[in-house]
Amino acid sequence: MWSRLHVLYHLEHYAFVSLAWGAIGMLDGIVFKRNGGRSLMATKPTIFKIMILISCLSWFLFEWLNFFVLENWYYPNASIFSDFGLIIWFCLGYTCVLPGIFGWYSMLRTFRSFSGRYRCGPKVNFSRPALIFMLIAGLALTLGMGIYPYLLFWAIWVSLVPTLGAALMLVGQSTVLNDLSRGDWSRINLVAIGALLNGIFWELWNFGSDCFHKTLPTTPGFWEYSVPYVNILHVFSEMPILGYWGYLFFGVNCWILWNVAAYLFDFHDKIDDIFVDEELLPNS
């Protein structure tokens, strides 16, 4: 993707999707090896296929919300494909979001030092008044970012968690936030760290896929940022260093959206039951 070899020029259009799914397969293989022959692909193939579909739909939601914050990110090479071709390409690209993040989460869970580290944190009381307050605050942030897109540009990564999380809990649906009422922060922390690790690789692959050769764009999914106030100190050329905090919140967003999909389409969304007992996990 970076080399611009003439013989591979047209294949470079599709390099990012191949890289992303190669990484997902590698992570699943690591989990399979470390977790006694159990992984998302091997143990829950139907759930994994549903995850691919929900992943695509979920990221289209973020692309829609991105419009209201005046495009914190954008795709300068979108003209490489036709409009129809671009939709197909992005649909394929968006399938890797949830599988990638849950792949990193699952891999972290196979380390005994991580799997139980955050289970004794502070307990959060999700009383009904607290949930109503969360819902109102989340809705206010969601609406506010469209009215004040520069001031509330960060709300795109934060507002869905209290809005959708509280809404689900008010109707009695279990979410990843329910763990906090028991003081168990393990899933939220690990999915946040997993999203950050996943994001580092995304930014690494994006780096150099176009910026070395501005006159020869090859990757339609190449993205750039126009984030207000913090668009400085870039890591891997495009992402401002403070932007990596967004990946931590994005991981929790993804799990909440997974919970929403399970509620709307009535399927079993549990993925943690693939893991063996902590005592059977490798030490390192």
Buried (B, 14 or more C-beta within 10 A) or exposed (E): BBEEEEEEEEEBBBBBBEBBBEBBEEBBBBBBEBBBEBBBBBBBEEBBEBBBEBBBBBBEEBEEBBEBBBBBBEBEBBEBBEEEEBEEBBEBBBBBBBBBBBBBBBBBBBBBEBBEBBBEBEEBEBEEEEBEEBBEBBBBBBBBBBEEBEEBBBBBBBBBBBBBBBBBBBEEBBBBBBBBEEEBBBBBBBBBBBBBBBBBBBBBBBBBBBBEEEEEBBBBBBBBBEBBEBBEEBBBBBBBEBBBBBBBBBBBBBBBBBBBBBBEEEEEBEBEEBBEEEEEBEEE
